[in-house]
């Protein structure tokens, strides 16, 4: 698996982020991430009558973030419908639908609420293909807003991606911009295996550079906010180099792609930033190639440090690039505490903490 090079800091066109696809359709318009996600479901529901959208308040209300707005009116109550407040039931029903040929897209309103569904995801969805020797699959895509930066406190800010990346049979996807969000969601829904699709809610409306005390920007001013209205897909398991560099490699995903880019800019370091986009399957080839070139690696994520996905990345880099490393692999993460409301910006990895780690690596 290769990668595509695009320098996000120079605001190049979003088309540079993926290889051209022969089945891309439609003109491009400015969208935020919510609109891009809505467009992905809209396009696929038009193309495939087996695509079903379900979840708490996703119908008439259009979802708590309005990601499903207008879909029930267009496609009807049998294809877009509300469920009771039971995450276990939502996923259980979706697994059954998938086994009989449908492609459900269940929404878990916040990733913090996904834990009651773990048994259905781990014991049923992830294992159905294996347990049935390929006779049945669970082609479900579980959408869920995740991450902090919105003063959501401990029950609306968690980043549980490492839990799902650990489960064999599940795929885990985290986009960092509207263009990728639509292309990755289309690929996820068309995949024949279960996909956890985490949506970084801090960047739903615009990129976030980590400076919470400065005016927010929106996607209308960013090249990755220009999204084709029709069908296109970004293959799962393919990272994007959003900033090429020679001095060190930064691995990030979701909101942290933008925060890391700001930290690199402020530090004035020629870092290569890789947006993983998909945690499972992981584009280890792009990571390995970059680290062998730069000799240094920094990993950034919002989730707690211990047993976070960064630990797996660090181990893989050590295993594959040991003789090329000029300094120890470093991580900048959330802390091993519940997500704090009043101390959000001390917990949230920002440009200052990332910048300190960048300078430390360069001195080693």
C-alpha positions in Angstrom: 0.0 0.0 0.0 1.4 3.4 -0.9 0.5 6.9 0.1 -0.3 10.2 -1.6 1.6 13.4 -0.9 -0.2 16.6 -0.1 1.1 19.6 1.9 -1.9 20.6 3.9 -0.1 23.7 5.2 0.2 25.1 1.7 -3.5 24.5 1.1 -3.1 22.4 -2.0 -6.2 21.0 -3.7 -7.8 18.0 -1.9 -7.6 16.0 -5.1 -3.9 15.5 -4.4 -4.8 13.5 -1.3 -6.0 10.4 -3.2 -5.3 8.7 -6.4 -7.9 9.6 -9.1 -10.7 7.1 -9.3 -12.5 6.2 -12.5 -15.9 6.1 -10.8 -15.8 9.6 -9.3 -19.0 11.5 -10.2 -20.4 15.0 -9.8 -19.2 18.6 -9.2 -17.5 19.8 -6.1 -19.0 22.1 -3.5 -17.9 23.4 -0.1 -18.9 21.2 2.8 -18.2 20.8 6.4 -17.5 17.3 7.8 -21.2 16.8 8.9 -22.4 17.7 5.4 -19.8 15.4 3.8 -20.8 12.5 6.0 -24.5 13.1 5.2 -23.6 13.3 1.5 -21.8 9.9 1.7 -24.9 8.2 3.1 -27.2 10.0 0.6 -25.1 8.9 -2.4 -24.9 5.3 -1.3 -28.6 5.1 -0.4 -29.4 6.3 -3.9 -27.1 3.6 -5.4 -27.9 0.7 -3.1 -31.3 0.0 -1.7 -29.8 -2.3 0.9 -28.1 0.6 2.7 -30.1 1.3 5.9 -29.5 4.2 8.5 -30.6 3.6 12.1 -30.0 5.0 15.5 -31.2 7.3 18.3 -32.9 10.4 16.8 -31.4 9.9 13.3 -34.8 10.0 11.6 -37.1 13.1 11.8 -34.6 14.9 14.0 -31.7 14.2 11.8 -29.2 13.2 14.5 -27.8 15.1 17.4 -25.3 16.7 15.1 -27.7 16.7 12.1 -25.5 14.2 10.2 -28.6 12.3 9.0 -30.7 15.4 8.3 -33.1 15.0 5.4 -32.4 11.3 4.8 -35.6 10.0 6.3 -37.7 12.5 4.2 -35.9 11.4 1.1 -35.7 7.7 1.6 -38.6 6.9 3.9 -39.1 5.5 7.4 -38.2 2.0 6.5 -34.6 2.9 5.4 -33.9 5.7 8.0 -35.4 5.0 11.4 -35.1 5.8 15.0 -34.3 3.2 17.6 -34.8 2.9 21.3 -32.0 4.1 23.6 -30.2 0.8 23.6 -26.7 0.6 22.1 -26.6 -3.1 22.5 -29.9 -3.5 20.7 -28.9 -1.1 17.9 -25.8 -3.1 17.0 -27.5 -6.5 17.6 -30.2 -5.6 15.1 -27.6 -4.2 12.7 -25.6 -7.5 12.8 -28.7 -9.5 12.0 -29.6 -7.1 9.1 -26.1 -7.4 7.7 -26.1 -11.2 7.9 -29.2 -11.2 5.6 -27.9 -8.9 2.9 -28.5 -5.4 4.1 -25.8 -2.8 4.8 -26.8 -1.0 8.0 -25.2 2.2 9.1 -26.0 2.4 12.8 -25.2 5.6 14.7 -24.0 5.6 18.3 -24.8 9.1 19.4 -21.4 9.5 21.2 -18.5 7.1 21.4 -18.8 7.4 25.2 -22.1 5.4 24.9 -20.7 2.6 22.8 -19.6 0.3 25.7 -23.0 -1.4 26.2 -22.7 -2.6 22.5 -19.2 -4.2 23.0 -20.6 -7.8 23.3 -22.5 -7.4 20.0 -19.5 -5.8 18.3 -16.8 -8.2 19.6 -18.7 -11.5 20.0 -21.0 -11.2 17.0 -20.1 -8.6 14.4 -16.3 -9.2 14.5 -16.5 -13.0 14.5 -19.4 -13.7 12.2 -17.3 -14.3 9.0 -14.9 -16.5 10.9 -17.5 -18.4 12.8 -19.6 -19.2 9.7 -16.6 -20.0 7.5 -17.4 -17.1 5.3 -21.1 -18.0 4.8 -22.2 -14.9 6.6 -20.6 -11.5 7.1 -21.5 -8.3 9.0 -21.2 -5.5 6.6 -22.1 -2.8 9.1 -20.6 0.6 9.5 -20.9 2.0 13.0 -20.7 5.8 13.0 -19.9 7.6 16.2 -18.7 11.1 17.1 -15.6 10.9 19.4 -12.9 12.9 21.0 -12.7 16.1 23.0 -12.2 19.8 22.6 -15.9 20.8 23.0 -16.1 21.0 26.8 -18.1 17.7 26.8 -16.6 16.4 30.0 -16.0 12.8 30.8 -19.2 11.5 29.2 -18.9 13.2 25.8 -15.2 13.4 25.1 -13.7 9.9 25.1 -11.4 8.4 22.5 -11.8 4.6 22.7 -10.3 3.7 19.3 -7.6 1.5 20.8 -10.3 -0.9 22.2 -11.7 -1.6 18.8 -8.3 -1.7 17.0 -7.5 -4.6 19.3 -10.4 -6.7 18.1 -9.7 -9.0 15.2 -12.4 -8.7 12.6 -13.1 -5.0 13.1 -11.8 -2.2 11.0 -11.3 1.3 12.5 -11.4 4.5 10.5 -10.9 8.1 11.7 -11.0 10.9 9.1 -9.4 14.4 9.5 -11.4 16.5 7.0 -14.6 16.5 5.0 -13.1 15.2 1.7 -11.6 12.2 3.4 -14.7 11.7 5.6 -17.0 11.2 2.6 -14.6 9.0 0.6 -13.7 6.8 3.6 -17.3 6.5 4.7 -18.4 5.3 1.3 -15.5 2.7 1.3 -16.5 1.6 4.8 -20.2 1.1 3.9 -19.2 -0.9 0.8 -16.9 -3.1 2.8 -18.1 -6.5 3.6 -16.7 -6.5 7.2 -17.7 -4.4 10.2 -16.2 -0.9 10.4 -16.0 1.4 13.3 -16.1 4.9 11.9 -15.1 7.5 14.5 -15.9 11.1 13.6 -13.8 13.8 15.4 -16.5 16.1 16.5 -14.1 19.0 17.3 -13.5 19.4 13.6 -17.0 18.8 12.4 -17.4 22.5 11.4 -13.7 23.4 10.8 -10.1 22.5 11.3 -8.7 23.1 14.8 -5.1 24.0 15.4 -5.2 23.5 19.1 -5.4 27.2 20.1 -8.8 27.2 21.8 -8.5 30.8 22.8 -8.2 32.0 19.2 -11.0 32.5 16.6 -12.2 29.2 15.0 -11.8 28.6 11.3 -14.3 26.7 9.1 -14.0 24.3 6.2 -15.1 26.8 3.6 -11.6 28.3 3.8 -9.7 24.9 3.6 -9.1 23.0 0.4 -10.2 19.7 2.0 -13.6 21.3 2.4 -14.2 21.1 -1.3 -16.1 17.8 -1.7 -17.5 16.2 -4.9 -21.2 15.9 -4.7 -21.3 12.4 -6.3 -19.6 9.1 -5.6 -16.0 8.6 -4.8 -14.1 6.4 -2.4 -10.8 6.4 -0.5 -9.5 2.9 0.0 -9.3 1.8 3.6 -5.7 1.1 4.8 -4.1 3.9 2.9 -2.5 6.8 4.8 -1.9 10.3 3.5 1.3 12.4 3.8 -0.2 15.8 4.5 3.1 17.5 4.9 6.4 16.1 3.5 9.5 16.6 5.5 13.0 15.2 6.2 13.8 15.9 9.9 11.3 13.6 11.6 8.0 11.8 11.2 4.8 12.7 13.0 2.0 10.1 13.1 -1.5 11.4 13.9 -5.2 11.0 13.0 -8.4 13.0 13.4 -8.2 16.4 15.1 -4.5 15.8 16.0 -3.5 16.0 12.4 -4.3 19.7 12.4 -2.9 20.4 15.9 0.4 18.6 15.0 0.6 20.6 11.8 0.3 23.8 13.8 3.0 22.7 16.3 5.3 21.8 13.4 4.8 25.2 11.9 5.4 27.0 15.2 8.5 25.0 15.9 9.9 25.6 12.4 10.9 21.9 12.0 10.9 20.1 8.7 8.7 17.3 9.9 6.8 14.8 7.7 3.2 14.5 9.0 1.3 11.3 8.2 -2.5 11.2 8.6 -3.2 7.5 9.3 -6.9 7.8 8.3 -7.3 4.1 9.0 -6.0 2.4 12.2 -7.1 -1.0 11.1 -6.0 -1.9 8.5 -2.9 0.2 9.1 -0.7 1.5 6.3 2.5 0.4 7.9 4.5 0.6 4.6 4.1 4.4 4.5 5.0 4.7 8.1 8.1 2.5 7.7 9.3 4.4 4.6 9.0 7.7 6.3 10.7 6.8 9.6 13.6 5.1 7.7 14.0 8.4 5.8 13.8 10.8 8.8 15.2 8.6 11.6 12.9 10.1 14.2 9.2 9.6 15.1 6.6 11.4 17.2 3.1 9.9 17.8 0.2 12.1 18.7 -3.3 11.1 19.9 -6.0 12.4 22.2 -6.7 9.1 24.0 -5.1 8.2 27.3 -1.4 7.2 27.1 -1.3 3.7 28.6 -2.3 1.0 26.1 -3.3 3.8 23.6 -2.9 3.2 19.9 0.3 5.1 20.0 1.9 2.3 22.0 1.2 -0.1 19.1 2.6 2.4 16.6 5.7 2.8 18.7 6.3 -0.9 18.9 5.9 -1.3 15.1 8.3 1.5 14.5 10.9 0.0 16.8 10.5 -3.4 15.2 10.7 -2.3 11.6 13.0 0.8 11.9 15.3 0.2 14.8 18.6 0.5 13.0 17.4 3.7 11.3 16.3 5.5 14.5 18.4 8.5 15.6 16.3 9.1 18.8 13.7 7.3 20.9 10.2 7.2 19.7 8.1 9.8 21.6 4.4 10.1 22.3 2.2 13.1 23.1 -1.2 11.9 24.3 -4.0 12.5 26.8 -3.3 11.7 30.4 -4.3 8.5 32.3 -7.3 10.1 33.9 -11.0 10.5 33.1 -11.5 13.4 30.7 -11.7 16.6 32.8 -14.2 19.3 32.1 -12.5 22.2 33.9 -9.0 21.2 32.8 -9.8 20.3 29.2 -6.9 22.3 27.7 -4.4 20.9 30.1 -5.5 17.4 29.1 -5.9 18.0 25.4 -2.6 17.6 23.5 -1.9 21.1 22.1 0.8 22.8 20.1 2.8 23.6 23.2 3.1 20.0 24.4 3.7 18.8 20.9 6.2 21.5 20.2 8.2 20.5 23.3 8.3 16.9 22.2 9.4 17.9 18.7 12.3 19.9 20.1 13.3 17.1 22.5 13.4 14.6 19.7 15.6 16.9 17.6 18.1 17.3 20.4 18.4 13.6 21.1 
